[in-house]
């Protein structure tokens, strides 16, 4: 991991990025994290 925040062209998804996405999505940070976790679980189950 590393090389800066996704929102600034880097390769790491940071808390700041999640906060920015949450605002755009109209969700709380916790809701966004739960949503991302569920999406990751769904993707892993497909394999």
N, CA, C and O atoms as a Tripos MOL2 file, in Angstrom:
@<TRIPOS>MOLECULE
protein
  188   187    47     0     0
PROTEIN
NO_CHARGES

@<TRIPOS>ATOM
      1 N           0.8420   -1.1790    0.0000 N.3       1 UNK1
      2 CA          0.0000    0.0000    0.0000 C.3       1 UNK1
      3 C           0.8840    1.2380    0.0000 C.2       1 UNK1
      4 O           2.0860    1.1720    0.2580 O.2       1 UNK1
      5 N           0.2730    2.3300   -0.2870 N.am      2 UNK2
      6 CA          1.0090    3.5700   -0.2220 C.3       2 UNK2
      7 C           0.8680    4.4100   -1.4620 C.2       2 UNK2
      8 O          -0.0420    4.2230   -2.2700 O.2       2 UNK2
      9 N           1.7750    5.3280   -1.5930 N.am      3 UNK3
     10 CA          1.8300    6.2430   -2.7300 C.3       3 UNK3
     11 C           0.6690    7.2180   -2.7720 C.2       3 UNK3
     12 O           0.2630    7.6290   -3.8590 O.2       3 UNK3
     13 N           0.1230    7.6010   -1.6380 N.am      4 UNK4
     14 CA         -0.8740    8.6590   -1.5870 C.3       4 UNK4
     15 C          -2.3160    8.2030   -1.6440 C.2       4 UNK4
     16 O          -2.6210    7.0370   -1.8960 O.2       4 UNK4
     17 N          -3.1870    9.1570   -1.4030 N.am      5 UNK5
     18 CA         -4.6280    8.9130   -1.3730 C.3       5 UNK5
     19 C          -5.1730    8.7210   -2.7820 C.2       5 UNK5
     20 O          -4.6710    9.3140   -3.7360 O.2       5 UNK5
     21 N          -6.1950    7.8940   -2.9050 N.am      6 UNK6
     22 CA         -6.8590    7.6840   -4.1820 C.3       6 UNK6
     23 C          -7.3720    9.0130   -4.7320 C.2       6 UNK6
     24 O          -7.2460    9.2840   -5.9260 O.2       6 UNK6
     25 N          -7.9450    9.8330   -3.8680 N.am      7 UNK7
     26 CA         -8.5120   11.1120   -4.3070 C.3       7 UNK7
     27 C          -7.4580   12.0830   -4.8290 C.2       7 UNK7
     28 O          -7.7890   13.0770   -5.4750 O.2       7 UNK7
     29 N          -6.2030   11.7960   -4.5520 N.am      8 UNK8
     30 CA         -5.1220   12.6550   -5.0280 C.3       8 UNK8
     31 C          -4.2390   11.9250   -6.0370 C.2       8 UNK8
     32 O          -3.0870   12.3030   -6.2490 O.2       8 UNK8
     33 N          -4.7870   10.8760   -6.6600 N.am      9 UNK9
     34 CA         -4.0530   10.1520   -7.6880 C.3       9 UNK9
     35 C          -3.1630    9.0440   -7.1700 C.2       9 UNK9
     36 O          -2.4010    8.4530   -7.9360 O.2       9 UNK9
     37 N          -3.2470    8.7520   -5.8870 N.am     10 UNK10
     38 CA         -2.4260    7.7000   -5.2990 C.3      10 UNK10
     39 C          -3.1020    6.3480   -5.3520 C.2      10 UNK10
     40 O          -4.1390    6.1840   -5.9960 O.2      10 UNK10
     41 N          -2.5130    5.3860   -4.6760 N.am     11 UNK11
     42 CA         -3.0110    4.0250   -4.7260 C.3      11 UNK11
     43 C          -3.6200    3.4990   -3.4440 C.2      11 UNK11
     44 O          -3.9360    2.3130   -3.3590 O.2      11 UNK11
     45 N          -3.7930    4.3500   -2.4450 N.am     12 UNK12
     46 CA         -4.3210    3.8900   -1.1590 C.3      12 UNK12
     47 C          -5.6660    4.5350   -0.8640 C.2      12 UNK12
     48 O          -5.8130    5.7540   -0.9550 O.2      12 UNK12
     49 N          -6.6350    3.7230   -0.5150 N.am     13 UNK13
     50 CA         -7.9410    4.2250   -0.0960 C.3      13 UNK13
     51 C          -7.8310    4.5750    1.3820 C.2      13 UNK13
     52 O          -7.6290    3.6950    2.2190 O.2      13 UNK13
     53 N          -7.9630    5.8520    1.6990 N.am     14 UNK14
     54 CA         -7.7720    6.3270    3.0650 C.3      14 UNK14
     55 C          -9.0940    6.7550    3.6850 C.2      14 UNK14
     56 O         -10.1230    6.8160    3.0120 O.2      14 UNK14
     57 N          -9.0480    7.0460    4.9560 N.am     15 UNK15
     58 CA        -10.2250    7.5280    5.6720 C.3      15 UNK15
     59 C         -10.7620    8.8110    5.0240 C.2      15 UNK15
     60 O         -11.9740    8.9990    4.9250 O.2      15 UNK15
     61 N          -9.8630    9.6840    4.5890 N.am     16 UNK16
     62 CA        -10.2850   10.9170    3.9080 C.3      16 UNK16
     63 C         -11.0490   10.6060    2.6260 C.2      16 UNK16
     64 O         -12.0460   11.2610    2.3240 O.2      16 UNK16
     65 N         -10.5890    9.6120    1.8710 N.am     17 UNK17
     66 CA        -11.2780    9.2120    0.6440 C.3      17 UNK17
     67 C         -12.6720    8.6760    0.9570 C.2      17 UNK17
     68 O         -13.6390    9.0000    0.2690 O.2      17 UNK17
     69 N         -12.7660    7.8570    1.9950 N.am     18 UNK18
     70 CA        -14.0550    7.2810    2.3810 C.3      18 UNK18
     71 C         -15.0140    8.3810    2.8190 C.2      18 UNK18
     72 O         -16.2000    8.3420    2.4900 O.2      18 UNK18
     73 N         -14.5100    9.3550    3.5550 N.am     19 UNK19
     74 CA        -15.3500   10.4800    3.9710 C.3      19 UNK19
     75 C         -15.8570   11.2550    2.7560 C.2      19 UNK19
     76 O         -17.0280   11.6320    2.7070 O.2      19 UNK19
     77 N         -14.9910   11.4930    1.7830 N.am     20 UNK20
     78 CA        -15.3860   12.2190    0.5700 C.3      20 UNK20
     79 C         -16.4350   11.4350   -0.2200 C.2      20 UNK20
     80 O         -17.4170   12.0070   -0.6930 O.2      20 UNK20
     81 N         -16.2240   10.1270   -0.3600 N.am     21 UNK21
     82 CA        -17.1940    9.2920   -1.0780 C.3      21 UNK21
     83 C         -18.5300    9.2650   -0.3540 C.2      21 UNK21
     84 O         -19.5870    9.3130   -0.9840 O.2      21 UNK21
     85 N         -18.4830    9.1870    0.9620 N.am     22 UNK22
     86 CA        -19.7070    9.1470    1.7570 C.3      22 UNK22
     87 C         -20.5530   10.3880    1.5130 C.2      22 UNK22
     88 O         -21.7710   10.2990    1.3580 O.2      22 UNK22
     89 N         -19.9100   11.5280    1.4810 N.am     23 UNK23
     90 CA        -20.6300   12.7830    1.2190 C.3      23 UNK23
     91 C         -21.2740   12.7500   -0.1630 C.2      23 UNK23
     92 O         -22.4310   13.1400   -0.3210 O.2      23 UNK23
     93 N         -20.5260   12.2860   -1.1640 N.am     24 UNK24
     94 CA        -21.0510   12.2180   -2.5320 C.3      24 UNK24
     95 C         -22.2050   11.2300   -2.6380 C.2      24 UNK24
     96 O         -23.1540   11.4580   -3.3890 O.2      24 UNK24
     97 N         -22.1250   10.1340   -1.8880 N.am     25 UNK25
     98 CA        -23.1520    9.1030   -1.9260 C.3      25 UNK25
     99 C         -24.3460    9.4350   -1.0330 C.2      25 UNK25
    100 O         -25.3800    8.7720   -1.1140 O.2      25 UNK25
    101 N         -24.2140   10.4530   -0.1810 N.am     26 UNK26
    102 CA        -25.2830   10.8030    0.7540 C.3      26 UNK26
    103 C         -25.4290    9.7790    1.8680 C.2      26 UNK26
    104 O         -26.5380    9.5050    2.3270 O.2      26 UNK26
    105 N         -24.3080    9.2140    2.3010 N.am     27 UNK27
    106 CA        -24.2980    8.1810    3.3340 C.3      27 UNK27
    107 C         -23.3600    8.6040    4.4570 C.2      27 UNK27
    108 O         -22.5010    9.4680    4.2810 O.2      27 UNK27
    109 N         -23.5450    7.9730    5.6160 N.am     28 UNK28
    110 CA        -22.5850    8.1890    6.6960 C.3      28 UNK28
    111 C         -21.3260    7.3810    6.3770 C.2      28 UNK28
    112 O         -21.3480    6.4790    5.5400 O.2      28 UNK28
    113 N         -20.2460    7.7140    7.0480 N.am     29 UNK29
    114 CA        -18.9950    6.9780    6.8450 C.3      29 UNK29
    115 C         -19.1980    5.5100    7.2120 C.2      29 UNK29
    116 O         -18.7260    4.6200    6.5050 O.2      29 UNK29
    117 N         -19.8960    5.2600    8.3080 N.am     30 UNK30
    118 CA        -20.1280    3.8720    8.7310 C.3      30 UNK30
    119 C         -20.9590    3.1140    7.6950 C.2      30 UNK30
    120 O         -20.6570    1.9620    7.3860 O.2      30 UNK30
    121 N         -21.9990    3.7510    7.1570 N.am     31 UNK31
    122 CA        -22.8140    3.1090    6.1210 C.3      31 UNK31
    123 C         -21.9660    2.7930    4.8910 C.2      31 UNK31
    124 O         -22.0950    1.7200    4.3010 O.2      31 UNK31
    125 N         -21.1120    3.7170    4.5120 N.am     32 UNK32
    126 CA        -20.2460    3.5150    3.3490 C.3      32 UNK32
    127 C         -19.2950    2.3470    3.5670 C.2      32 UNK32
    128 O         -19.1020    1.5210    2.6750 O.2      32 UNK32
    129 N         -18.7040    2.2800    4.7510 N.am     33 UNK33
    130 CA        -17.7800    1.1840    5.0550 C.3      33 UNK33
    131 C         -18.5010   -0.1560    5.0410 C.2      33 UNK33
    132 O         -17.9770   -1.1400    4.5190 O.2      33 UNK33
    133 N         -19.7070   -0.2000    5.6160 N.am     34 UNK34
    134 CA        -20.4860   -1.4430    5.6050 C.3      34 UNK34
    135 C         -20.8340   -1.8380    4.1780 C.2      34 UNK34
    136 O         -20.7730   -3.0160    3.8230 O.2      34 UNK34
    137 N         -21.2000   -0.8530    3.3560 N.am     35 UNK35
    138 CA        -21.5240   -1.1040    1.9590 C.3      35 UNK35
    139 C         -20.3080   -1.6510    1.2160 C.2      35 UNK35
    140 O         -20.4240   -2.6250    0.4720 O.2      35 UNK35
    141 N         -19.1480   -1.0350    1.4110 N.am     36 UNK36
    142 CA        -17.9210   -1.5040    0.7510 C.3      36 UNK36
    143 C         -17.5510   -2.9060    1.2150 C.2      36 UNK36
    144 O         -17.1430   -3.7410    0.4090 O.2      36 UNK36
    145 N         -17.6910   -3.1650    2.5100 N.am     37 UNK37
    146 CA        -17.3780   -4.4910    3.0450 C.3      37 UNK37
    147 C         -18.2770   -5.5490    2.4150 C.2      37 UNK37
    148 O         -17.8060   -6.6190    2.0300 O.2      37 UNK37
    149 N         -19.5680   -5.2520    2.3100 N.am     38 UNK38
    150 CA        -20.4990   -6.2080    1.7190 C.3      38 UNK38
    151 C         -20.1750   -6.4500    0.2490 C.2      38 UNK38
    152 O         -20.2410   -7.5840   -0.2240 O.2      38 UNK38
    153 N         -19.8280   -5.3950   -0.4700 N.am     39 UNK39
    154 CA        -19.4640   -5.5550   -1.8830 C.3      39 UNK39
    155 C         -18.2210   -6.4250   -2.0280 C.2      39 UNK39
    156 O         -18.1560   -7.2650   -2.9250 O.2      39 UNK39
    157 N         -17.2340   -6.2330   -1.1530 N.am     40 UNK40
    158 CA        -16.0250   -7.0630   -1.1950 C.3      40 UNK40
    159 C         -16.3440   -8.5200   -0.8760 C.2      40 UNK40
    160 O         -15.8390   -9.4250   -1.5400 O.2      40 UNK40
    161 N         -17.1790   -8.7500    0.1330 N.am     41 UNK41
    162 CA        -17.5730  -10.1200    0.4840 C.3      41 UNK41
    163 C         -18.2820  -10.7840   -0.6880 C.2      41 UNK41
    164 O         -18.0160  -11.9440   -1.0050 O.2      41 UNK41
    165 N         -19.1920  -10.0410   -1.3360 N.am     42 UNK42
    166 CA        -19.9160  -10.5850   -2.4860 C.3      42 UNK42
    167 C         -18.9560  -10.9630   -3.6050 C.2      42 UNK42
    168 O         -19.1200  -12.0100   -4.2310 O.2      42 UNK42
    169 N         -17.9640  -10.1340   -3.8630 N.am     43 UNK43
    170 CA        -16.9900  -10.4180   -4.9140 C.3      43 UNK43
    171 C         -16.1580  -11.6510   -4.5770 C.2      43 UNK43
    172 O         -15.8820  -12.4720   -5.4520 O.2      43 UNK43
    173 N         -15.7610  -11.7840   -3.3190 N.am     44 UNK44
    174 CA        -14.9480  -12.9310   -2.9140 C.3      44 UNK44
    175 C         -15.7380  -14.2320   -2.9700 C.2      44 UNK44
    176 O         -15.1740  -15.2860   -3.2650 O.2      44 UNK44
    177 N         -17.0310  -14.1700   -2.6900 N.am     45 UNK45
    178 CA        -17.8620  -15.3730   -2.7440 C.3      45 UNK45
    179 C         -18.0200  -15.8820   -4.1690 C.2      45 UNK45
    180 O         -18.2390  -17.0760   -4.3740 O.2      45 UNK45
    181 N         -17.9150  -15.0020   -5.1500 N.am     46 UNK46
    182 CA        -18.0720  -15.3880   -6.5500 C.3      46 UNK46
    183 C         -16.9100  -16.2310   -7.0430 C.2      46 UNK46
    184 O         -17.0520  -16.9590   -8.0260 O.2      46 UNK46
    185 N         -15.7600  -16.1470   -6.3800 N.am     47 UNK47
    186 CA        -14.5600  -16.8590   -6.8450 C.3      47 UNK47
    187 C         -14.5180  -18.2750   -6.3880 C.2      47 UNK47
    188 O         -13.5720  -18.9970   -6.7010 O.2      47 UNK47
@<TRIPOS>BOND
     1     1     2 1
     2     2     3 1
     3     3     4 2
     4     3     5 am
     5     5     6 1
     6     6     7 1
     7     7     8 2
     8     7     9 am
     9     9    10 1
    10    10    11 1
    11    11    12 2
    12    11    13 am
    13    13    14 1
    14    14    15 1
    15    15    16 2
    16    15    17 am
    17    17    18 1
    18    18    19 1
    19    19    20 2
    20    19    21 am
    21    21    22 1
    22    22    23 1
    23    23    24 2
    24    23    25 am
    25    25    26 1
    26    26    27 1
    27    27    28 2
    28    27    29 am
    29    29    30 1
    30    30    31 1
    31    31    32 2
    32    31    33 am
    33    33    34 1
    34    34    35 1
    35    35    36 2
    36    35    37 am
    37    37    38 1
    38    38    39 1
    39    39    40 2
    40    39    41 am
    41    41    42 1
    42    42    43 1
    43    43    44 2
    44    43    45 am
    45    45    46 1
    46    46    47 1
    47    47    48 2
    48    47    49 am
    49    49    50 1
    50    50    51 1
    51    51    52 2
    52    51    53 am
    53    53    54 1
    54    54    55 1
    55    55    56 2
    56    55    57 am
    57    57    58 1
    58    58    59 1
    59    59    60 2
    60    59    61 am
    61    61    62 1
    62    62    63 1
    63    63    64 2
    64    63    65 am
    65    65    66 1
    66    66    67 1
    67    67    68 2
    68    67    69 am
    69    69    70 1
    70    70    71 1
    71    71    72 2
    72    71    73 am
    73    73    74 1
    74    74    75 1
    75    75    76 2
    76    75    77 am
    77    77    78 1
    78    78    79 1
    79    79    80 2
    80    79    81 am
    81    81    82 1
    82    82    83 1
    83    83    84 2
    84    83    85 am
    85    85    86 1
    86    86    87 1
    87    87    88 2
    88    87    89 am
    89    89    90 1
    90    90    91 1
    91    91    92 2
    92    91    93 am
    93    93    94 1
    94    94    95 1
    95    95    96 2
    96    95    97 am
    97    97    98 1
    98    98    99 1
    99    99   100 2
   100    99   101 am
   101   101   102 1
   102   102   103 1
   103   103   104 2
   104   103   105 am
   105   105   106 1
   106   106   107 1
   107   107   108 2
   108   107   109 am
   109   109   110 1
   110   110   111 1
   111   111   112 2
   112   111   113 am
   113   113   114 1
   114   114   115 1
   115   115   116 2
   116   115   117 am
   117   117   118 1
   118   118   119 1
   119   119   120 2
   120   119   121 am
   121   121   122 1
   122   122   123 1
   123   123   124 2
   124   123   125 am
   125   125   126 1
   126   126   127 1
   127   127   128 2
   128   127   129 am
   129   129   130 1
   130   130   131 1
   131   131   132 2
   132   131   133 am
   133   133   134 1
   134   134   135 1
   135   135   136 2
   136   135   137 am
   137   137   138 1
   138   138   139 1
   139   139   140 2
   140   139   141 am
   141   141   142 1
   142   142   143 1
   143   143   144 2
   144   143   145 am
   145   145   146 1
   146   146   147 1
   147   147   148 2
   148   147   149 am
   149   149   150 1
   150   150   151 1
   151   151   152 2
   152   151   153 am
   153   153   154 1
   154   154   155 1
   155   155   156 2
   156   155   157 am
   157   157   158 1
   158   158   159 1
   159   159   160 2
   160   159   161 am
   161   161   162 1
   162   162   163 1
   163   163   164 2
   164   163   165 am
   165   165   166 1
   166   166   167 1
   167   167   168 2
   168   167   169 am
   169   169   170 1
   170   170   171 1
   171   171   172 2
   172   171   173 am
   173   173   174 1
   174   174   175 1
   175   175   176 2
   176   175   177 am
   177   177   178 1
   178   178   179 1
   179   179   180 2
   180   179   181 am
   181   181   182 1
   182   182   183 1
   183   183   184 2
   184   183   185 am
   185   185   186 1
   186   186   187 1
   187   187   188 2
@<TRIPOS>SUBSTRUCTURE
     1 UNK1         2 RESIDUE 1 A UNK
     2 UNK2         6 RESIDUE 1 A UNK
     3 UNK3        10 RESIDUE 1 A UNK
     4 UNK4        14 RESIDUE 1 A UNK
     5 UNK5        18 RESIDUE 1 A UNK
     6 UNK6        22 RESIDUE 1 A UNK
     7 UNK7        26 RESIDUE 1 A UNK
     8 UNK8        30 RESIDUE 1 A UNK
     9 UNK9        34 RESIDUE 1 A UNK
    10 UNK10       38 RESIDUE 1 A UNK
    11 UNK11       42 RESIDUE 1 A UNK
    12 UNK12       46 RESIDUE 1 A UNK
    13 UNK13       50 RESIDUE 1 A UNK
    14 UNK14       54 RESIDUE 1 A UNK
    15 UNK15       58 RESIDUE 1 A UNK
    16 UNK16       62 RESIDUE 1 A UNK
    17 UNK17       66 RESIDUE 1 A UNK
    18 UNK18       70 RESIDUE 1 A UNK
    19 UNK19       74 RESIDUE 1 A UNK
    20 UNK20       78 RESIDUE 1 A UNK
    21 UNK21       82 RESIDUE 1 A UNK
    22 UNK22       86 RESIDUE 1 A UNK
    23 UNK23       90 RESIDUE 1 A UNK
    24 UNK24       94 RESIDUE 1 A UNK
    25 UNK25       98 RESIDUE 1 A UNK
    26 UNK26      102 RESIDUE 1 A UNK
    27 UNK27      106 RESIDUE 1 A UNK
    28 UNK28      110 RESIDUE 1 A UNK
    29 UNK29      114 RESIDUE 1 A UNK
    30 UNK30      118 RESIDUE 1 A UNK
    31 UNK31      122 RESIDUE 1 A UNK
    32 UNK32      126 RESIDUE 1 A UNK
    33 UNK33      130 RESIDUE 1 A UNK
    34 UNK34      134 RESIDUE 1 A UNK
    35 UNK35      138 RESIDUE 1 A UNK
    36 UNK36      142 RESIDUE 1 A UNK
    37 UNK37      146 RESIDUE 1 A UNK
    38 UNK38      150 RESIDUE 1 A UNK
    39 UNK39      154 RESIDUE 1 A UNK
    40 UNK40      158 RESIDUE 1 A UNK
    41 UNK41      162 RESIDUE 1 A UNK
    42 UNK42      166 RESIDUE 1 A UNK
    43 UNK43      170 RESIDUE 1 A UNK
    44 UNK44      174 RESIDUE 1 A UNK
    45 UNK45      178 RESIDUE 1 A UNK
    46 UNK46      182 RESIDUE 1 A UNK
    47 UNK47      186 RESIDUE 1 A UNK
